[in-house]
Amino acid sequence: MQPFSTKVYFLRHGELEQQNVLAGRSDFELSKKGVQQLEDAVVGLCDITTVTSSPLKRCKLFAQQLANTRQLPLNIDSTIAEYDFGDWDGQSFEALWQQACSPTIGDFWQNPWQITPPNGEPMSVFYNRVETWWQQLLATITTQNPGAHLVITHAGVIKQILAFVCQLPRESLISQNVFSIPYAGLICVDVFIDEQGEAWPKIVF
């Protein structure tokens, strides 16, 4: 096949109405500031051909508006919803750190591969679903849609994908600690597809 390059833009949602909470799967909406942050972030993105979004409101509502305004196809994909923190979802960080229970949120942050939040998602399940989505996207780029993609999702998902691109070890604690992604943070991954159809992604600064 003829080799080519394209881009995948990852955009974290903007500021939430609720402050200082562990949002997870809680379906919070954006503050007015959060909406403006996203609008500012996409001003220079003139090459995107497809928008993909998490189904949570803090991503989906803006994605729907953007896709409608620019007349772009929109894909809402539950595979790139945020990590499920179970019983901890939606609670304030202050309350979580004060809880005298087992396991604690401190235990989880220290060893997320061995500790799962109560009624939450095992880290291995989160890793596998994000990895599966990423590989499917690369396959779609290779065979169906070589245009630039915009993906509106969450910090945890973006961090995990960056770990894949950087080829960090599967159970490395680094993946969730070494990357800091602000509200409406925009990250560009350049994807080169070679003659054999193999994808070679790299982060563009």
FENUR-V748986 format. One record per pair of residues at least 4 apart in sequence whose C-alpha atoms are under 8 Angstrom apart, sorted by the first residue. I is the first residue (numbers start at 1). J is the second residue. Records with the same first field share a line. If there is no record, write none. Layout:
# FENUR-V748986
I = J, J
This chain:
# FENUR-V748986
1 = 194, 195, 196, 197
2 = 194, 195
3 = 192, 193, 194, 195, 197
4 = 192, 193, 194
5 = 146, 190, 191, 192, 193
6 = 146, 147, 148, 190, 191, 192
7 = 147, 148, 149, 188, 189, 190, 191
8 = 148, 149, 150, 151, 188, 189, 190, 191
9 = 148, 149, 150, 151, 186, 187, 188, 189
10 = 150, 151, 152, 153, 158, 186, 187, 188, 189
11 = 150, 151, 152, 153, 154, 184, 185, 186, 187
12 = 59, 152, 153, 154, 155, 158, 181, 182, 183, 184, 185, 186
13 = 30, 34, 38, 58, 59, 152, 153, 154, 183, 184, 185
14 = 30, 31, 33, 34, 35, 36, 37, 38, 58, 183, 184
15 = 30, 31, 33, 34, 35, 37, 183, 184
16 = 28, 29, 30, 31, 34, 58
17 = 28, 29, 30, 31
18 = 28
20 = 92, 93
21 = 90, 91, 92, 93
22 = 88, 89, 90, 91, 92, 93
23 = 27, 28, 89, 90, 91
24 = 82, 83, 84, 85, 89, 90
25 = 56, 81, 82, 83, 84, 85, 89, 90
26 = 56, 89, 90
27 = 56, 57, 58
28 = 56, 57, 58
29 = 57, 58
30 = 34, 35, 57, 58
31 = 35
32 = 36
33 = 37
34 = 38, 183, 184
35 = 39, 62
36 = 40
37 = 41, 183, 184
38 = 42, 62, 184
39 = 43
41 = 184, 185, 186
47 = 147, 148
48 = 147, 148, 149, 150
49 = 72, 73, 147, 148, 149, 150
50 = 72, 73, 74, 75, 147, 148, 149, 150
51 = 63, 67, 72, 73, 74, 75, 149, 150, 151, 152
52 = 63, 74, 75, 76, 77, 149, 150, 151, 152
53 = 59, 60, 63, 74, 75, 76, 77, 80, 151, 152, 153
54 = 59, 60, 76, 77, 78, 79, 80, 81, 82, 152, 153, 154
55 = 59, 60, 76, 77, 78, 81
56 = 60, 81
57 = 61
58 = 62
59 = 63, 152, 153, 154
60 = 64, 76, 152
61 = 65
62 = 66
63 = 67, 74, 152
64 = 68, 74
65 = 69
66 = 70
67 = 71, 72, 73, 74
68 = 72
77 = 81
79 = 129, 130, 133
80 = 129, 130, 133, 153, 154, 157
81 = 153, 154, 157
82 = 153, 154, 155, 156, 157
83 = 121, 126, 156, 157
84 = 89, 120, 121
85 = 89, 117, 118, 119, 120, 121
86 = 117, 118, 119, 120, 121
87 = 117, 118, 119, 120
88 = 96, 117, 118
91 = 95, 96
92 = 96
93 = 97
94 = 98
95 = 99
96 = 104, 105
97 = 104, 105, 106
99 = 104
100 = 104
103 = 107, 108, 115, 116, 117, 118
104 = 108
105 = 109, 117
106 = 110
107 = 111, 112, 115
108 = 112, 114, 115, 116, 117
111 = 115, 173
112 = 116, 123, 173
113 = 122, 123, 124, 171
115 = 122
116 = 120, 121, 122, 123
117 = 121, 122
121 = 125, 126
122 = 126
123 = 127
124 = 128
125 = 129
126 = 130
127 = 131, 160
128 = 132
129 = 133
130 = 134, 157, 160, 161
131 = 135, 161, 164
132 = 136
133 = 137
134 = 138, 161
135 = 139
136 = 140
137 = 141
138 = 142, 199
139 = 143, 144
140 = 144, 145, 146
141 = 145, 146, 147
142 = 146, 193, 197, 199
153 = 157, 158
154 = 158
155 = 159, 181
156 = 160, 176
157 = 161
158 = 162
159 = 163, 175, 176, 179, 181
160 = 164, 175, 176
161 = 165
162 = 166, 175, 203
163 = 167, 168, 175
164 = 168
165 = 201, 202, 203
168 = 172, 174, 175
173 = 177
174 = 178
175 = 179
181 = 185
187 = 203, 204, 205
188 = 203, 204, 205
189 = 201, 202, 203, 204
190 = 201, 202, 203, 204
191 = 199, 200, 201, 202
192 = 199, 200, 201
193 = 197, 198, 199, 200
194 = 198, 199, 200
